[in-house]
Amino acid sequence: MGWSMKLICLILALLLFSSFAFPRSSRGKPKGKETNQSRLDVRINHLVDLSNMIRKYATSKSEPPTNIDGFNEAVSTARELNAEFGGWVGGPWAILEVALTKCKSTSEALQVFSQFPETFTSRKGKKIQLREAAIRYAKALNVVEASYLKNVWPQHHGNVKRAAANITKVFAPKEKECFAYFTKNLGMEDMQSRVAVYLVAESPWPGGFTIRRDNKDGTSQIIVVVSVEAHQGSNLFENLLHEAIHALDMETKGKGNVLIDIHDRLLKAGLTENDQAVRHGAHWLVFIQAGETVRRFLDPTHQHYGKDLYRRLERMSKVDVPAVWIAYLDGKIPRDEAVNEIVDGFLDSHKESSPSKGAQSL
């Protein structure tokens, strides 16, 4: 075989491994062909369900189920990994969770995890033994899989299938209008890629996650995980929209994006990434916008599921953020005025707060 042919074979092999181990984002796909398709690609995967169930009990004091062999040991393994990873969200967990979506069994997951890079360096510079930790987790999943499939998955599967059917019946007919409404109001670019949503029965708090896995070649994959136990009735639709907003925000980051504008203006005014307004201010609008979209298009009796959180967020601002944003949605004030009021409210509150208060968590 000539040198050029060897090079071609090597490139093809590398491309095949990359697409298998770290799936590419839909970013860059031609627009137009998917405009009539559902924007939410709802999926069910028992491995994603099992992993999130284990992580739920690893992050809570709830009594674990007794009908799954090796479950307590799997929970202990998840806790060990959390200590090594430095948190339950993003980083190595994102790599594991995204990889699980492409597997059909724990045996396949073990093969995929065995191909991970040996180490992973976190944003804080911590070097983590990724491959070894991932293999340990896959082995723990493998021990519980058979018992879980026999004793738990039938009920979980039924729950998520009913939720998926409800999404098809109630949400899907209004999906296009909902997406158009929130992208317009938040000034977001409406990418034509679909949002992969994995429905699970149980998951860690708060029951909805947008997970992004960045690859070394510059591509990324974004998935959403939603617990149907944590979000029932119209709350399920609000959480779907909430996570869809996060997914499109991660995907586009375009000019005119209100969430980015608020974040950047607060930083420019002198706040830091650790300040509450910077960390949670724009996120507050995600709650409000998702809740109002459901109320206006799907269920006029809907109550924002984040309303209890709003009371905890009020200390961040000198203005009533929900009232200001709803006034904009009602056409009473222009968007620029609403954003200015919200940013000023955060800054005024920050001026009255001591540095120690600004660093507190919610």
Salt bridges, closest charged atoms under 4 A:
ASP41 OD2 - ARG43 NH2 2.71
ASP49 OD2 - HIS156 ND1 2.73
GLU80 OE1 - ARG136 NH1 3.34
GLU84 OE1 - ARG136 NH2 3.06
GLU97 OE2 - ARG55 NH1 2.84
GLU132 OE1 - ARG136 NH2 2.88
GLU145 OE2 - HIS46 NE2 2.89
GLU189 OE2 - LYS31 NZ 3.42
ASP190 OD1 - ARG39 NH1 2.65
GLU202 OE1 - LYS56 NZ 2.73
GLU202 OE2 - HIS156 NE2 3.00
ASP214 OD1 - ARG212 NE 2.72
ASP217 OD2 - ARG24 NH1 3.25
GLU229 OE1 - LYS56 NZ 3.09
GLU238 OE1 - HIS302 NE2 2.53
ASP249 OD2 - LYS253 NZ 3.62
GLU251 OE2 - ARG27 NE 3.74
ASP261 OD2 - ARG265 NH1 3.72
ASP264 OD1 - HIS263 ND1 3.10
GLU273 OE1 - HIS263 NE2 3.24
ASP275 OD1 - HIS350 ND1 3.86
GLU292 OE1 - ARG295 NH2 2.65
GLU292 OE1 - ARG296 NE 2.88
GLU292 OE2 - HIS304 NE2 2.83
ASP308 OD1 - ARG311 NH2 2.60
ASP330 OD1 - ARG296 NH2 2.86
GLU352 OE1 - LYS318 NZ 3.25
